């Protein structure tokens, strides 16, 4: 595994996902409610997304107008 890959955490919290997507938390929550973004995993009362899911979603949106 490359050193770049080993430094990426397996899970992302809401703040990290919002930064990666360039949206506010309220926009992210609206997308989830509307079924436009995958819901988070519930981990000990906190939410997190596997980076793989975030990355797949971003790749699926390439070339799609906002």
Secondary structure per residue as TSV (DSSP state, phi and psi in degrees):
chain	resnum	aa	ss	phi	psi
A	1	X	-	360.0	137.2
A	2	X	-	-73.5	159.6
A	3	X	H	-65.8	-31.0
A	4	X	H	-63.7	-45.4
A	5	X	H	-67.4	-38.0
A	6	X	H	-69.9	-16.6
A	7	X	T	-89.9	-8.4
A	8	X	S	-86.1	121.9
A	9	X	-	-68.1	155.1
A	10	X	S	-72.6	-29.1
A	11	X	E	-122.3	149.4
A	12	X	E	-122.6	138.0
A	13	X	-	-84.3	169.9
A	14	X	H	-54.3	-43.0
A	15	X	H	-61.8	-40.4
A	16	X	H	-68.8	-40.8
A	17	X	H	-64.4	-44.4
A	18	X	H	-60.2	-42.3
A	19	X	H	-63.7	-41.7
A	20	X	H	-66.9	-34.2
A	21	X	H	-89.7	-16.9
A	22	X	T	72.5	36.5
A	23	X	-	-130.1	164.7
A	24	X	-	-81.0	166.3
A	25	X	H	-63.9	-38.0
A	26	X	H	-64.9	-38.2
A	27	X	H	-64.3	-42.5
A	28	X	H	-60.0	-44.6
A	29	X	H	-64.7	-38.1
A	30	X	H	-63.8	-42.4
A	31	X	H	-60.4	-41.7
A	32	X	H	-64.8	-46.9
A	33	X	H	-61.6	-34.0
A	34	X	T	-84.7	-2.4
A	35	X	T	77.7	16.7
A	36	X	S	-90.5	-11.8
A	37	X	S	-142.5	143.3
A	38	X	-	-63.4	141.4
A	39	X	-	-70.0	157.1
A	40	X	-	-77.4	165.6
A	41	X	E	-84.5	144.5
A	42	X	E	-95.3	114.7
A	43	X	E	-123.3	102.6
A	44	X	T	57.4	40.0
A	45	X	T	84.9	-1.3
A	46	X	E	-118.7	157.8
A	47	X	E	-100.6	146.1
A	48	X	E	-155.1	152.9
A	49	X	E	-120.0	136.1
A	50	X	E	-64.0	133.8
A	51	X	H	-57.3	-32.6
A	52	X	H	-59.7	-39.5
A	53	X	H	-69.0	-42.3
A	54	X	H	-61.8	-45.4
A	55	X	H	-62.7	-44.0
A	56	X	H	-61.4	-41.5
A	57	X	H	-64.0	-44.9
A	58	X	H	-60.6	-43.8
A	59	X	H	-64.3	-35.0
A	60	X	H	-70.8	-19.9
A	61	X	T	-93.0	-3.9
A	62	X	T	-57.3	123.4
A	63	X	T	83.0	1.1
A	64	X	-	-95.2	124.6
A	65	X	-	-62.9	148.0
A	66	X	-	-68.9	360.0
